[in-house]
Amino acid sequence: MRNHSKLRAFELADEIAVLIYKVTKDFPKDEIYGLTSQMRRAGISVPSNIVEGCARESQAEYLRFLEIAFGSLRELHYQFTLAVRLGYARESEISECKLKLLETEKVLGALIRSLRKR
């Protein structure tokens, strides 16, 4: 079994999950079952799938869970962009979140590509 806590991709994904909860805390109350819920679920899905993949025995299963995590990350990136366009995110949070999303996409994407080459 792999140790997820040693992966930079997991560290970044974990930071994003916490950041998304903070960002969505002040979203309009009528979004609690809409965009707020969607973003939080996607935010939790990224590190959760990395952890689950690390617990799998086969390389193929590991890679599959990392791909699912990447899909959730891209979904979250879109949802965050939508929240910004709707005016839900505070200016102070926008650049930090954008940078963290992009960095995580790069790191997780690189990990996936390296596993595919093996």
Helices and strands as residue ranges (DSSP letters): G 4-6, H 8-24, G 29-31, H 35-54, H 59-85, H 91-117
